[in-house]
C-alpha cells in the first residue's frame, strides 16, 4: 500500500517519547518521512544524542510504519543536524510540557 507523507506522519503521531509523554511528530523529532518504491524512509533526531531510549523509539517507529503500511523495509536515518531545540515542537507539545 502506498501512503502519502502526511499519512506516514500521522501514523508516527502514535509513537510517543516515553519520558516526555508527547508524540515524536509534535516534539519536532521527525524531519522527513516518505514512501519510496521499495521502502519507507524516515529522517529524525532525538532530543539529545545520548538518549537512553534511542533503540526503543527507533524500534517503535519501524513497528508502527510496518504495521500500518504493510511495508517491511523501514529505514530510520538518525541525524544530529540540525540539532533539536524546543522551538521545533508544535504548540500542542509546548502546552503539554509547559513551554511558553
N, CA, C and O atoms as a printed pandas DataFrame, in Angstrom:
     atom_number atom_name residue_name chain_id  residue_number  x_coord  y_coord  z_coord
0              1         N          UNK        A               1    0.835   -1.165    0.000
1              2        CA          UNK        A               1    0.000    0.000    0.000
2              3         C          UNK        A               1    0.888    1.240    0.000
3              4         O          UNK        A               1    1.789    1.358    0.831
4              5         N          UNK        A               2    0.648    2.141   -0.901
5              6        CA          UNK        A               2    1.399    3.397   -0.981
6              7         C          UNK        A               2    0.734    4.423   -0.079
7              8         O          UNK        A               2   -0.481    4.616   -0.135
8              9         N          UNK        A               3    1.527    5.076    0.746
9             10        CA          UNK        A               3    0.996    6.082    1.670
10            11         C          UNK        A               3    1.638    7.428    1.389
11            12         O          UNK        A               3    2.804    7.505    1.004
12            13         N          UNK        A               4    0.870    8.482    1.583
13            14        CA          UNK        A               4    1.413    9.831    1.406
14            15         C          UNK        A               4    2.289   10.184    2.609
15            16         O          UNK        A               4    2.215    9.544    3.658
16            17         N          UNK        A               5    3.107   11.199    2.439
17            18        CA          UNK        A               5    3.941   11.669    3.550
18            19         C          UNK        A               5    3.082   12.097    4.729
19            20         O          UNK        A               5    3.446   11.870    5.883
20            21         N          UNK        A               6    1.944   12.714    4.442
21            22        CA          UNK        A               6    1.049   13.149    5.517
22            23         C          UNK        A               6    0.496   11.945    6.274
23            24         O          UNK        A               6    0.425   11.961    7.503
24            25         N          UNK        A               7    0.109   10.909    5.548
25            26        CA          UNK        A               7   -0.397    9.687    6.187
26            27         C          UNK        A               7    0.684    9.059    7.067
27            28         O          UNK        A               7    0.416    8.669    8.204
28            29         N          UNK        A               8    1.903    8.963    6.539
29            30        CA          UNK        A               8    3.010    8.394    7.307
30            31         C          UNK        A               8    3.258    9.215    8.576
31            32         O          UNK        A               8    3.450    8.657    9.657
32            33         N          UNK        A               9    3.253   10.527    8.435
33            34        CA          UNK        A               9    3.477   11.427    9.571
34            35         C          UNK        A               9    2.360   11.251   10.613
35            36         O          UNK        A               9    2.624   11.258   11.815
36            37         N          UNK        A              10    1.121   11.093   10.151
37            38        CA          UNK        A              10    0.007   10.862   11.074
38            39         C          UNK        A              10    0.181    9.560   11.844
39            40         O          UNK        A              10   -0.103    9.502   13.040
40            41         N          UNK        A              11    0.645    8.518   11.166
41            42        CA          UNK        A              11    0.903    7.253   11.856
42            43         C          UNK        A              11    1.981    7.432   12.910
43            44         O          UNK        A              11    1.896    6.845   13.989
44            45         N          UNK        A              12    3.004    8.246   12.606
45            46        CA          UNK        A              12    4.087    8.458   13.569
46            47         C          UNK        A              12    3.636    9.268   14.780
47            48         O          UNK        A              12    4.330    9.298   15.797
48            49         N          UNK        A              13    2.494    9.917   14.683
49            50        CA          UNK        A              13    1.952   10.621   15.854
50            51         C          UNK        A              13    1.502    9.639   16.932
51            52         O          UNK        A              13    1.163   10.047   18.042
52            53         N          UNK        A              14    1.499    8.357   16.610
53            54        CA          UNK        A              14    1.151    7.331   17.592
54            55         C          UNK        A              14    2.379    6.794   18.320
55            56         O          UNK        A              14    2.262    5.928   19.187
56            57         N          UNK        A              15    3.566    7.312   17.964
57            58        CA          UNK        A              15    4.811    6.917   18.629
58            59         C          UNK        A              15    5.165    8.019   19.624
59            60         O          UNK        A              15    5.363    9.172   19.241
60            61         N          UNK        A              16    5.242    7.659   20.885
61            62        CA          UNK        A              16    5.484    8.632   21.951
62            63         C          UNK        A              16    6.885    8.491   22.527
63            64         O          UNK        A              16    7.424    7.390   22.636
64            65         N          UNK        A              17    7.457    9.626   22.889
65            66        CA          UNK        A              17    8.681    9.620   23.680
66            67         C          UNK        A              17    8.249    9.198   25.086
67            68         O          UNK        A              17    7.500    9.924   25.739
68            69         N          UNK        A              18    8.708    8.042   25.560
69            70        CA          UNK        A              18    8.225    7.525   26.842
70            71         C          UNK        A              18    8.544    8.429   28.034
71            72         O          UNK        A              18    7.800    8.436   29.015
72            73         N          UNK        A              19    9.622    9.179   27.964
73            74        CA          UNK        A              19    9.983   10.052   29.087
74            75         C          UNK        A              19    9.144   11.325   29.118
75            76         O          UNK        A              19    8.797   11.817   30.192
76            77         N          UNK        A              20    8.818   11.860   27.940
77            78        CA          UNK        A              20    8.109   13.133   27.874
78            79         C          UNK        A              20    6.593   12.976   27.721
79            80         O          UNK        A              20    5.842   13.896   28.042
80            81         N          UNK        A              21    6.140   11.817   27.233
81            82        CA          UNK        A              21    4.713   11.580   27.066
82            83         C          UNK        A              21    4.087   12.369   25.931
83            84         O          UNK        A              21    2.884   12.631   25.947
84            85         N          UNK        A              22    4.894   12.752   24.939
85            86        CA          UNK        A              22    4.430   13.504   23.776
86            87         C          UNK        A              22    4.889   12.748   22.536
87            88         O          UNK        A              22    5.968   12.155   22.532
88            89         N          UNK        A              23    4.070   12.766   21.479
89            90        CA          UNK        A              23    4.442   12.021   20.280
90            91         C          UNK        A              23    5.635   12.673   19.584
91            92         O          UNK        A              23    5.875   13.873   19.722
92            93         N          UNK        A              24    6.371   11.859   18.838
93            94        CA          UNK        A              24    7.626   12.310   18.230
94            95         C          UNK        A              24    7.426   13.352   17.131
95            96         O          UNK        A              24    8.336   14.134   16.857
96            97         N          UNK        A              25    6.256   13.375   16.500
97            98        CA          UNK        A              25    5.980   14.387   15.470
98            99         C          UNK        A              25    5.790   15.746   16.126
99           100         O          UNK        A              25    6.404   16.728   15.708
100          101         N          UNK        A              26    4.941   15.812   17.156
101          102        CA          UNK        A              26    4.717   17.079   17.841
102          103         C          UNK        A              26    5.955   17.570   18.579
103          104         O          UNK        A              26    6.119   18.773   18.779
104          105         N          UNK        A              27    6.824   16.656   18.983
105          106        CA          UNK        A              27    8.087   17.068   19.597
106          107         C          UNK        A              27    9.036   17.699   18.572
107          108         O          UNK        A              27   10.006   18.359   18.945
108          109         N          UNK        A              28    8.754   17.493   17.280
109          110        CA          UNK        A              28    9.630   18.039   16.240
110          111         C          UNK        A              28   10.814   17.147   15.937
111          112         O          UNK        A              28   11.815   17.609   15.388
112          113         N          UNK        A              29   10.715   15.875   16.289
113          114        CA          UNK        A              29   11.827   14.950   16.082
114          115         C          UNK        A              29   11.869   14.359   14.678
115          116         O          UNK        A              29   12.915   13.873   14.247
116          117         N          UNK        A              30   10.753   14.394   13.958
117          118        CA          UNK        A              30   10.686   13.813   12.614
118          119         C          UNK        A              30   10.940   14.920   11.596
119          120         O          UNK        A              30   10.128   15.832   11.441
120          121         N          UNK        A              31   12.068   14.830   10.910
121          122        CA          UNK        A              31   12.421   15.844    9.912
122          123         C          UNK        A              31   11.835   15.519    8.541
123          124         O          UNK        A              31   11.377   16.411    7.827
124          125         N          UNK        A              32   11.851   14.250    8.184
125          126        CA          UNK        A              32   11.355   13.851    6.857
126          127         C          UNK        A              32   10.823   12.430    6.932
127          128         O          UNK        A              32   11.378   11.589    7.639
128          129         N          UNK        A              33    9.756   12.168    6.206
129          130        CA          UNK        A              33    9.240   10.811    6.071
130          131         C          UNK        A              33    8.639   10.693    4.681
131          132         O          UNK        A              33    7.868   11.548    4.244
132          133         N          UNK        A              34    9.010    9.606    3.990
133          134        CA          UNK        A              34    8.490    9.443    2.632
134          135         C          UNK        A              34    8.420    7.965    2.245
135          136         O          UNK        A              34    9.214    7.133    2.684
136          137         N          UNK        A              35    7.439    7.691    1.411
137          138        CA          UNK        A              35    7.264    6.363    0.824
138          139         C          UNK        A              35    8.073    6.322   -0.453
139          140         O          UNK        A              35    7.921    7.193   -1.309
140          141         N          UNK        A              36    8.923    5.338   -0.595
141          142        CA          UNK        A              36    9.684    5.109   -1.818
142          143         C          UNK        A              36    9.235    3.776   -2.389
143          144         O          UNK        A              36    8.541    3.020   -1.708
144          145         N          UNK        A              37    9.617    3.469   -3.630
145          146        CA          UNK        A              37    9.128    2.217   -4.221
146          147         C          UNK        A              37    9.434    0.968   -3.393
147          148         O          UNK        A              37    8.611    0.055   -3.336
148          149         N          UNK        A              38   10.606    0.912   -2.750
149          150        CA          UNK        A              38   10.995   -0.307   -2.051
150          151         C          UNK        A              38   11.159   -0.137   -0.539
151          152         O          UNK        A              38   11.590   -1.065    0.145
152          153         N          UNK        A              39   10.817    1.044   -0.015
153          154        CA          UNK        A              39   10.981    1.260    1.427
154          155         C          UNK        A              39   10.238    2.520    1.870
155          156         O          UNK        A              39    9.775    3.324    1.061
156          157         N          UNK        A              40   10.151    2.649    3.188
157          158        CA          UNK        A              40    9.728    3.910    3.797
158          159         C          UNK        A              40   10.969    4.481    4.469
159          160         O          UNK        A              40   11.659    3.793    5.222
160          161         N          UNK        A              41   11.239    5.741    4.184
161          162        CA          UNK        A              41   12.421    6.418    4.711
162          163         C          UNK        A              41   11.993    7.464    5.735
163          164         O          UNK        A              41   11.092    8.265    5.486
164          165         N          UNK        A              42   12.655    7.443    6.886
165          166        CA          UNK        A              42   12.401    8.417    7.942
166          167         C          UNK        A              42   13.727    9.043    8.346
167          168         O          UNK        A              42   14.688    8.345    8.669
168          169         N          UNK        A              43   13.762   10.378    8.323
169          170        CA          UNK        A              43   14.916   11.087    8.866
170          171         C          UNK        A              43   14.431   11.778   10.134
171          172         O          UNK        A              43   13.463   12.539   10.118
172          173         N          UNK        A              44   15.119   11.498   11.222
173          174        CA          UNK        A              44   14.669   12.042   12.501
174          175         C          UNK        A              44   15.853   12.254   13.424
175          176         O          UNK        A              44   16.990   11.910   13.101
176          177         N          UNK        A              45   15.559   12.827   14.573
177          178        CA          UNK        A              45   16.556   13.050   15.598
178          179         C          UNK        A              45   15.938   12.711   16.948
179          180         O          UNK        A              45   14.793   12.265   17.027
180          181         N          UNK        A              46   16.694   12.922   17.985
181          182        CA          UNK        A              46   16.199   12.790   19.348
182          183         C          UNK        A              46   16.540   14.072   20.092
183          184         O          UNK        A              46   17.313   14.892   19.596
184          185         N          UNK        A              47   15.975   14.249   21.266
185          186        CA          UNK        A              47   16.222   15.492   21.993
186          187         C          UNK        A              47   17.686   15.624   22.405
187          188         O          UNK        A              47   18.203   16.737   22.493
188          189         N          UNK        A              48   18.359   14.501   22.657
189          190        CA          UNK        A              48   19.794   14.517   22.971
190          191         C          UNK        A              48   20.467   13.304   22.344
191          192         O          UNK        A              48   19.855   12.240   22.247
192          193         N          UNK        A              49   21.729   13.453   21.913
193          194        CA          UNK        A              49   22.442   12.316   21.311
194          195         C          UNK        A              49   22.567   11.108   22.236
195          196         O          UNK        A              49   22.601    9.975   21.756
196          197         N          UNK        A              50   22.636   11.320   23.542
197          198        CA          UNK        A              50   22.808   10.210   24.472
198          199         C          UNK        A              50   21.508    9.657   25.021
199          200         O          UNK        A              50   21.500    9.003   26.064
200          201         N          UNK        A              51   20.410    9.913   24.330
201          202        CA          UNK        A              51   19.093    9.486   24.810
202          203         C          UNK        A              51   19.087    7.980   25.090
203          204         O          UNK        A              51   19.365    7.193   24.186
204          205         N          UNK        A              52   18.774    7.565   26.324
205          206        CA          UNK        A              52   18.774    6.145   26.652
206          207         C          UNK        A              52   17.654    5.354   25.963
207          208         O          UNK        A              52   17.682    4.123   25.936
208          209         N          UNK        A              53   16.674    6.067   25.409
209          210        CA          UNK        A              53   15.553    5.391   24.749
210          211         C          UNK        A              53   15.709    5.351   23.228
211          212         O          UNK        A              53   14.744    5.089   22.509
212          213         N          UNK        A              54   16.910    5.607   22.747
213          214        CA          UNK        A              54   17.227    5.621   21.313
214          215         C          UNK        A              54   16.653    4.406   20.595
215          216         O          UNK        A              54   15.863    4.544   19.660
216          217         N          UNK        A              55   17.055    3.211   21.038
217          218        CA          UNK        A              55   16.631    1.976   20.371
218          219         C          UNK        A              55   15.122    1.748   20.493
219          220         O          UNK        A              55   14.484    1.280   19.550
220          221         N          UNK        A              56   14.563    2.074   21.638
221          222        CA          UNK        A              56   13.131    1.894   21.861
222          223         C          UNK        A              56   12.322    2.748   20.896
223          224         O          UNK        A              56   11.346    2.275   20.314
224          225         N          UNK        A              57   12.724    4.004   20.724
225          226        CA          UNK        A              57   11.987    4.907   19.840
226          227         C          UNK        A              57   12.148    4.476   18.384
227          228         O          UNK        A              57   11.169    4.464   17.638
228          229         N          UNK        A              58   13.356    4.123   17.968
229          230        CA          UNK        A              58   13.565    3.660   16.586
230          231         C          UNK        A              58   12.752    2.400   16.314
231          232         O          UNK        A              58   12.103    2.292   15.273
232          233         N          UNK        A              59   12.785    1.452   17.239
233          234        CA          UNK        A              59   12.002    0.221   17.064
234          235         C          UNK        A              59   10.509    0.524   16.970
235          236         O          UNK        A              59    9.795   -0.107   16.191
236          237         N          UNK        A              60   10.040    1.484   17.757
237          238        CA          UNK        A              60    8.626    1.856   17.720
238          239         C          UNK        A              60    8.250    2.487   16.383
239          240         O          UNK        A              60    7.173    2.218   15.849
240          241         N          UNK        A              61    9.133    3.326   15.841
241          242        CA          UNK        A              61    8.907    3.937   14.522
242          243         C          UNK        A              61    8.799    2.850   13.462
243          244         O          UNK        A              61    7.865    2.846   12.660
244          245         N          UNK        A              62    9.749    1.935   13.463
245          246        CA          UNK        A              62    9.744    0.850   12.469
246          247         C          UNK        A              62    8.500   -0.016   12.599
247          248         O          UNK        A              62    7.861   -0.353   11.602
248          249         N          UNK        A              63    8.161   -0.376   13.835
249          250        CA          UNK        A              63    6.995   -1.224   14.049
250          251         C          UNK        A              63    5.720   -0.531   13.581
251          252         O          UNK        A              63    4.913   -1.126   12.867
252          253         N          UNK        A              64    5.537    0.728   13.982
253          254        CA          UNK        A              64    4.311    1.446   13.637
254          255         C          UNK        A              64    4.146    1.552   12.125
255          256         O          UNK        A              64    3.066    1.282   11.599
256          257         N          UNK        A              65    5.204    1.942   11.425
257          258        CA          UNK        A              65    5.098    2.113    9.977
258          259         C          UNK        A              65    4.906    0.780    9.263
259          260         O          UNK        A              65    4.154    0.702    8.291
260          261         N          UNK        A              66    5.572   -0.255    9.729
261          262        CA          UNK        A              66    5.393   -1.580    9.125
262          263         C          UNK        A              66    3.976   -2.089    9.356
263          264         O          UNK        A              66    3.340   -2.623    8.446
264          265         N          UNK        A              67    3.494   -1.920   10.573
265          266        CA          UNK        A              67    2.150   -2.378   10.937
266          267         C          UNK        A              67    1.076   -1.670   10.114
267          268         O          UNK        A              67    0.153   -2.314    9.615
268          269         N          UNK        A              68    1.190   -0.368    9.971
269          270        CA          UNK        A              68    0.173    0.423    9.277
270          271         C          UNK        A              68    0.265    0.321    7.760
271          272         O          UNK        A              68   -0.757    0.317    7.075
272          273         N          UNK        A              69    1.487    0.238    7.231
273          274        CA          UNK        A              69    1.668    0.292    5.772
274          275         C          UNK        A              69    1.764   -1.083    5.117
275          276         O          UNK        A              69    1.482   -1.228    3.928
276          277         N          UNK        A              70    2.157   -2.079    5.885
277          278        CA          UNK        A              70    2.412   -3.392    5.305
278          279         C          UNK        A              70    3.797   -3.488    4.675
279          280         O          UNK        A              70    4.173   -4.542    4.162
280          281         N          UNK        A              71    4.541   -2.420    4.709
281          282        CA          UNK        A              71    5.901   -2.378    4.150
282          283         C          UNK        A              71    6.869   -2.881    5.225
283          284         O          UNK        A              71    6.823   -2.430    6.369
284          285         N          UNK        A              72    7.743   -3.816    4.849
285          286        CA          UNK        A              72    8.673   -4.368    5.843
286          287         C          UNK        A              72   10.017   -3.643    5.849
287          288         O          UNK        A              72   10.763   -3.742    6.823
288          289         N          UNK        A              73   10.334   -2.925    4.789
289          290        CA          UNK        A              73   11.615   -2.236    4.695
290          291         C          UNK        A              73   11.446   -0.783    5.156
291          292         O          UNK        A              73   11.044    0.086    4.382
292          293         N          UNK        A              74   11.760   -0.542    6.423
293          294        CA          UNK        A              74   11.656    0.787    7.012
294          295         C          UNK        A              74   13.064    1.230    7.382
295          296         O          UNK        A              74   13.729    0.571    8.181
296          297         N          UNK        A              75   13.525    2.333    6.815
297          298        CA          UNK        A              75   14.849    2.859    7.150
298          299         C          UNK        A              75   14.690    4.109    8.003
299          300         O          UNK        A              75   14.028    5.068    7.607
300          301         N          UNK        A              76   15.307    4.082    9.179
301          302        CA          UNK        A              76   15.309    5.240   10.060
302          303         C          UNK        A              76   16.725    5.799   10.073
303          304         O          UNK        A              76   17.663    5.152   10.541
304          305         N          UNK        A              77   16.857    6.995    9.556
305          306        CA          UNK        A              77   18.140    7.693    9.486
306          307         C          UNK        A              77   18.189    8.676   10.646
307          308         O          UNK        A              77   17.544    9.723   10.605
308          309         N          UNK        A              78   18.958    8.338   11.687
309          310        CA          UNK        A              78   19.073    9.191   12.861
310          311         C          UNK        A              78   20.154   10.235   12.586
311          312         O          UNK        A              78   21.312    9.896   12.343
312          313         N          UNK        A              79   19.759   11.511   12.629
313          314        CA          UNK        A              79   20.695   12.607   12.345
314          315         C          UNK        A              79   20.771   13.542   13.551
315          316         O          UNK        A              79   19.869   13.573   14.388
316          317         N          UNK        A              80   21.850   14.293   13.623
317          318        CA          UNK        A              80   22.048   15.227   14.735
318          319         C          UNK        A              80   22.152   16.666   14.250
319          320         O          UNK        A              80   22.352   17.581   15.048
320          321         N          UNK        A              81   22.018   16.863   12.956
321          322        CA          UNK        A              81   21.994   18.204   12.361
322          323         C          UNK        A              81   20.773   18.272   11.463
323          324         O          UNK        A              81   20.618   17.391   10.617
324          325         N          UNK        A              82   19.910   19.241   11.586
325          326        CA          UNK        A              82   20.011   20.286   12.599
326          327         C          UNK        A              82   19.729   19.723   13.986
327          328         O          UNK        A              82   18.942   18.791   14.152
328          329         N          UNK        A              83   20.386   20.308   14.966
329          330        CA          UNK        A              83   20.205   19.893   16.346
330          331         C          UNK        A              83   18.799   20.261   16.806
331          332         O          UNK        A              83   18.309   21.358   16.535
332          333         N          UNK        A              84   18.160   19.327   17.505
333          334        CA          UNK        A              84   16.818   19.589   18.016
334          335         C          UNK        A              84   16.866   20.685   19.070
335          336         O          UNK        A              84   17.809   20.773   19.857
336          337         N          UNK        A              85   15.829   21.518   19.070
337          338        CA          UNK        A              85   15.660   22.528   20.120
338          339         C          UNK        A              85   14.168   22.662   20.410
339          340         O          UNK        A              85   13.344   22.330   19.558
340          341         N          UNK        A              86   13.810   23.141   21.594
341          342        CA          UNK        A              86   12.405   23.215   21.978
342          343         C          UNK        A              86   11.528   24.008   21.009
343          344         O          UNK        A              86   10.328   23.750   20.923
344          345         N          UNK        A              87   12.089   24.946   20.293
345          346        CA          UNK        A              87   11.287   25.740   19.352
346          347         C          UNK        A              87   10.738   24.900   18.195
347          348         O          UNK        A              87    9.859   25.360   17.467
348          349         N          UNK        A              88   11.247   23.670   18.017
349          350        CA          UNK        A              88   10.782   22.782   16.946
350          351         C          UNK        A              88    9.473   22.085   17.305
351          352         O          UNK        A              88    8.840   21.470   16.447
352          353         N          UNK        A              89    9.071   22.178   18.561
353          354        CA          UNK        A              89    7.853   21.498   19.000
354          355         C          UNK        A              89    6.612   22.222   18.483
355          356         O          UNK        A              89    6.628   23.431   18.252
356          357         N          UNK        A              90    5.540   21.454   18.309
357          358        CA          UNK        A              90    4.246   22.041   17.962
358          359         C          UNK        A              90    3.729   22.818   19.168
359          360         O          UNK        A              90    4.222   22.651   20.284
360          361         N          UNK        A              91    2.749   23.654   18.938
361          362        CA          UNK        A              91    2.138   24.407   20.041
362          363         C          UNK        A              91    1.507   23.459   21.061
363          364         O          UNK        A              91    1.559   23.714   22.264
364          365         N          UNK        A              92    0.914   22.370   20.581
365          366        CA          UNK        A              92    0.313   21.390   21.497
366          367         C          UNK        A              92    1.376   20.793   22.419
367          368         O          UNK        A              92    1.152   20.669   23.623
368          369         N          UNK        A              93    2.529   20.425   21.861
369          370        CA          UNK        A              93    3.605   19.841   22.674
370          371         C          UNK        A              93    4.115   20.868   23.680
371          372         O          UNK        A              93    4.374   20.531   24.835
372          373         N          UNK        A              94    4.260   22.121   23.244
373          374        CA          UNK        A              94    4.726   23.162   24.160
374          375         C          UNK        A              94    3.742   23.347   25.315
375          376         O          UNK        A              94    4.150   23.527   26.463
376          377         N          UNK        A              95    2.446   23.300   25.005
377          378        CA          UNK        A              95    1.428   23.413   26.069
378          379         C          UNK        A              95    1.522   22.259   27.052
379          380         O          UNK        A              95    1.482   22.462   28.265
380          381         N          UNK        A              96    1.647   21.052   26.525
381          382        CA          UNK        A              96    1.722   19.852   27.376
382          383         C          UNK        A              96    2.934   19.918   28.291
383          384         O          UNK        A              96    2.847   19.556   29.464
384          385         N          UNK        A              97    4.067   20.379   27.761
385          386        CA          UNK        A              97    5.314   20.387   28.528
386          387         C          UNK        A              97    5.554   21.703   29.274
387          388         O          UNK        A              97    6.540   21.831   30.001
388          389         N          UNK        A              98    4.669   22.670   29.101
389          390        CA          UNK        A              98    4.771   23.905   29.831
390          391         C          UNK        A              98    5.771   24.912   29.283
391          392         O          UNK        A              98    6.272   25.754   30.028
392          393         N          UNK        A              99    6.069   24.836   27.971
393          394        CA          UNK        A              99    6.955   25.821   27.325
394          395         C          UNK        A              99    6.128   27.009   26.878
395          396         O          UNK        A              99    5.009   26.846   26.392
396          397         N          UNK        A             100    6.669   28.187   27.038
397          398        CA          UNK        A             100    5.945   29.405   26.636
398          399         C          UNK        A             100    6.745   30.181   25.631
399          400         O          UNK        A             100    6.305   31.235   25.173
